[in-house]
Amino acid sequence: MRIDIVSIFPGYFDVLELSLLGKAKQRGLIEVGVHDLRDAAHDRHRTVDDTPTGGGAGMVMKPEPWGEALDGILEAEGADPDPLIIFPSPAGEVFTQRMARELAGERHLVFGCGRYEGIDQRVFEEYGSRARVKLVSIGDYVLNGGEVATIAMIEAIARLIPGVVGNPESLVEESHEEDGLLEYPSYTKPAEWRGRAVPPVLLSGNHAAIAEWRREQSIERTRAGRPELLPRELRGEARGRHAAE
């Protein structure tokens, strides 16, 4: 997969050199290009923002630097003919594990990291007419810019690319995967720590009992923390149990 990122703070993305993503880059599983938006601003101050037309607080990112930066990516020699351009935005579709899995199948992702009060709307319209454009939100809160959201999305997406995570079975049992439930609690050695023991079933060697316990724990954890994720049949079961109590 090819990933291009446009930002006024390219140093944010040094973190992609670490851990599994850094190893995936070294092995050629992902290719990342980080582009400084200010390189496409040619005045003395490398200005990328201006006052909002019609008045209002804050500043808005100018269309000209974005146009030059994105044209350079889309029109580069050997560029993918069908890239997906993602702009982190509170106005976008909420990012989920399902979306991460879908995006992991793309050949080329381009992330545009906005700042200030956002990017001139004409940028979205222009590139929406030339490529696929998707506005994506990572949650109902506001960040200073799109960089942190982009890093979160890239990590969630890239780890689903075959070969990036060493044990692919671990991906199946994680929270939000397969049945959408939160993952069961995990334990390791020692069997007792500060008076707190590992649940006996995990030491039993009975794999069927362990699987059943983990399933029950996933349901209870989801019911307690994210009840809206419970499948309909389990919601009914939850109501029945509460009524009985």
C-alpha positions as CSV (number, residue, x, y, z in Angstrom):
1,M,0.0,0.0,0.0
2,R,1.1,3.5,-0.8
3,I,0.3,6.2,1.8
4,D,0.8,9.9,1.2
5,I,0.3,12.6,3.8
6,V,0.0,16.3,3.4
7,S,0.5,18.4,6.6
8,I,2.1,21.6,7.8
9,F,3.7,19.6,10.5
10,P,5.5,16.7,8.8
11,G,7.5,15.9,11.9
12,Y,4.3,14.4,13.5
13,F,4.7,11.4,11.3
14,D,8.2,10.4,12.5
15,V,6.2,8.0,14.8
16,L,5.5,5.9,11.7
17,E,9.1,4.8,11.8
18,L,8.6,2.9,15.1
19,S,7.3,-0.5,16.0
20,L,5.4,-2.7,13.6
21,L,4.7,0.1,11.1
22,G,8.4,1.0,10.9
23,K,9.2,-2.7,10.3
24,A,6.4,-2.9,7.7
25,K,8.0,0.0,5.8
26,Q,11.4,-1.6,5.9
27,R,9.9,-4.8,4.5
28,G,8.1,-2.9,1.7
29,L,4.6,-3.8,2.9
30,I,3.7,-0.1,3.1
31,E,5.3,2.9,1.5
32,V,4.8,6.3,3.1
33,G,5.4,9.8,1.7
34,V,5.0,12.9,3.9
35,H,4.6,16.2,2.2
36,D,5.0,19.6,3.8
37,L,2.1,21.8,2.6
38,R,4.2,24.9,3.1
39,D,6.4,23.7,0.2
40,A,3.5,24.6,-2.0
41,A,3.2,28.2,-0.6
42,H,5.5,30.5,-2.4
43,D,5.3,33.8,-0.6
44,R,8.0,34.9,1.8
45,H,6.2,33.6,4.8
46,R,5.0,30.4,3.2
47,T,1.4,31.3,4.1
48,V,-1.2,28.5,3.9
49,D,-4.1,30.3,5.6
50,D,-6.3,33.4,5.3
51,T,-9.3,35.1,6.9
52,P,-12.7,33.4,6.4
53,T,-14.8,34.9,3.6
54,G,-17.9,36.5,5.1
55,G,-16.2,37.0,8.4
56,G,-15.9,34.9,11.5
57,A,-13.3,33.6,14.0
58,G,-10.0,31.9,13.1
59,M,-8.3,31.3,9.8
60,V,-9.1,29.0,6.9
61,M,-6.5,27.0,4.8
62,K,-6.1,28.5,1.3
63,P,-7.0,26.3,-1.7
64,E,-3.9,27.2,-3.8
65,P,-1.3,25.3,-1.7
66,W,-3.6,22.3,-1.3
67,G,-4.2,22.3,-5.1
68,E,-0.5,22.3,-5.8
69,A,0.3,19.7,-3.2
70,L,-2.4,17.3,-4.2
71,D,-1.7,17.7,-7.9
72,G,1.9,16.8,-7.2
73,I,0.8,13.5,-5.6
74,L,-2.0,12.6,-8.0
75,E,0.0,13.5,-11.2
76,A,3.4,12.0,-10.1
77,E,4.9,9.5,-12.5
78,G,3.5,6.0,-11.8
79,A,0.7,7.4,-9.6
80,D,-2.2,5.1,-8.9
81,P,-5.1,5.9,-11.2
82,D,-7.7,5.5,-8.5
83,P,-6.4,6.9,-5.1
84,L,-8.7,7.5,-2.1
85,I,-8.2,11.0,-0.5
86,I,-9.1,11.1,3.1
87,F,-9.6,14.3,5.1
88,P,-9.9,13.9,8.9
89,S,-13.0,16.1,9.7
90,P,-15.6,16.2,12.5
91,A,-18.1,16.5,9.6
92,G,-17.1,13.1,8.3
93,E,-18.2,9.5,8.6
94,V,-17.2,8.0,11.9
95,F,-14.1,5.7,11.6
96,T,-14.7,2.1,12.7
97,Q,-12.9,-1.2,12.6
98,R,-15.1,-2.1,9.6
99,M,-13.9,1.0,7.7
100,A,-10.3,0.2,8.7
101,R,-10.7,-3.3,7.2
102,E,-12.2,-1.9,4.0
103,L,-9.4,0.8,3.6
104,A,-6.8,-1.9,4.2
105,G,-7.7,-3.2,0.7
106,E,-6.9,0.1,-1.0
107,R,-3.7,0.5,-3.1
108,H,-3.2,4.2,-2.4
109,L,-4.4,6.4,0.4
110,V,-3.8,10.2,0.5
111,F,-4.4,11.9,3.9
112,G,-4.9,15.7,4.0
113,C,-4.4,17.1,7.4
114,G,-6.4,20.3,8.0
115,R,-5.7,23.0,10.6
116,Y,-7.2,26.1,12.0
117,E,-10.9,26.4,11.0
118,G,-10.5,23.9,8.2
119,I,-9.8,23.8,4.5
120,D,-11.5,25.9,1.8
121,Q,-14.5,23.9,0.7
122,R,-13.5,24.2,-2.9
123,V,-10.6,21.8,-2.3
124,F,-13.1,19.0,-1.4
125,E,-15.2,19.8,-4.5
126,E,-12.2,20.0,-6.9
127,Y,-10.7,16.7,-5.8
128,G,-14.1,15.0,-5.4
129,S,-14.6,15.6,-9.1
130,R,-11.2,14.1,-10.0
131,A,-10.8,11.3,-7.4
132,R,-12.5,9.6,-4.6
133,V,-12.7,11.8,-1.5
134,K,-13.8,10.8,2.0
135,L,-14.2,12.9,5.1
136,V,-13.7,10.8,8.2
137,S,-14.1,11.6,11.9
138,I,-12.4,9.6,14.6
139,G,-14.9,10.7,17.3
140,D,-17.2,13.4,18.6
141,Y,-14.5,15.8,19.8
142,V,-12.3,18.5,18.3
143,L,-8.5,18.2,17.8
144,N,-6.1,21.0,16.8
145,G,-5.5,19.4,13.4
146,G,-5.8,16.3,11.4
147,E,-2.4,14.8,12.2
148,V,-3.3,12.8,15.3
149,A,-6.4,11.4,13.6
150,T,-4.4,10.5,10.5
151,I,-1.8,8.6,12.6
152,A,-4.6,6.7,14.4
153,M,-6.3,5.7,11.1
154,I,-3.0,4.7,9.5
155,E,-2.1,2.4,12.4
156,A,-5.6,0.8,12.5
157,I,-5.5,0.3,8.7
158,A,-1.9,-0.7,8.1
159,R,-1.9,-3.4,10.8
160,L,-4.7,-5.2,8.9
161,I,-2.4,-5.5,5.8
162,P,-1.3,-9.1,5.5
163,G,2.2,-9.6,7.0
164,V,2.3,-6.4,9.1
165,V,1.2,-8.2,12.3
166,G,3.2,-11.3,13.0
167,N,0.3,-13.5,14.3
168,P,-2.8,-12.9,12.1
169,E,-4.9,-14.9,14.5
170,S,-4.5,-12.1,17.1
171,L,-6.4,-9.7,14.7
172,V,-9.5,-11.9,14.8
173,E,-9.9,-11.9,18.6
174,E,-9.5,-8.2,19.1
175,S,-12.2,-5.7,20.2
176,H,-14.6,-4.7,17.4
177,E,-13.6,-7.7,15.2
178,E,-15.7,-10.6,14.0
179,D,-18.9,-10.3,16.2
180,G,-18.2,-6.6,17.1
181,L,-17.8,-7.3,20.9
182,L,-15.1,-5.9,23.1
183,E,-12.2,-8.2,23.7
184,Y,-12.1,-10.4,26.8
185,P,-9.6,-9.5,29.6
186,S,-6.1,-10.9,29.2
187,Y,-3.7,-12.4,31.8
188,T,-0.2,-13.8,31.9
189,K,2.3,-15.2,34.5
190,P,2.5,-15.2,37.5
191,A,-0.7,-17.0,38.4
192,E,-1.0,-14.6,41.4
193,W,0.1,-11.0,41.7
194,R,-0.5,-8.8,44.8
195,G,-3.2,-11.2,46.0
196,R,-5.0,-11.1,42.7
197,A,-5.3,-14.5,41.0
198,V,-5.7,-15.5,37.4
199,P,-9.2,-16.9,36.9
200,P,-8.9,-20.7,37.5
201,V,-10.6,-21.6,34.2
202,L,-7.6,-20.2,32.3
203,L,-5.3,-22.6,34.2
204,S,-7.5,-25.6,33.6
205,G,-6.3,-26.6,30.2
206,N,-9.9,-27.1,29.1
207,H,-10.0,-25.2,25.9
208,A,-13.7,-25.4,25.4
209,A,-14.3,-24.0,28.9
210,I,-11.8,-21.2,28.3
211,A,-13.4,-20.3,25.0
212,E,-16.8,-20.2,26.7
213,W,-15.4,-18.0,29.6
214,R,-13.8,-15.6,27.1
215,R,-17.1,-15.3,25.2
216,E,-19.0,-14.6,28.4
217,Q,-16.4,-12.0,29.4
218,S,-16.6,-10.3,26.1
219,I,-20.4,-10.0,26.3
220,E,-20.3,-8.7,29.9
221,R,-17.5,-6.2,29.1
222,T,-19.4,-4.9,26.1
223,R,-22.7,-4.8,28.1
224,A,-21.0,-2.7,30.8
225,G,-18.9,-0.4,28.7
226,R,-20.4,-0.2,25.2
227,P,-24.0,-1.7,25.3
228,E,-24.8,-0.2,21.9
229,L,-22.4,-2.7,20.3
230,L,-24.3,-5.7,21.6
231,P,-26.0,-7.7,18.8
232,R,-29.8,-7.5,19.1
233,E,-30.2,-11.0,20.4
234,L,-27.8,-10.3,23.2
235,R,-29.5,-7.1,24.1
236,G,-32.7,-9.0,24.6
237,E,-30.8,-11.5,26.7
238,A,-29.4,-8.6,28.8
239,R,-32.9,-7.2,29.4
240,G,-34.1,-10.6,30.4
241,R,-31.3,-11.1,32.9
242,H,-31.8,-7.6,34.4
243,A,-35.5,-8.2,34.8
244,A,-34.8,-11.5,36.6
245,E,-32.4,-9.8,38.9
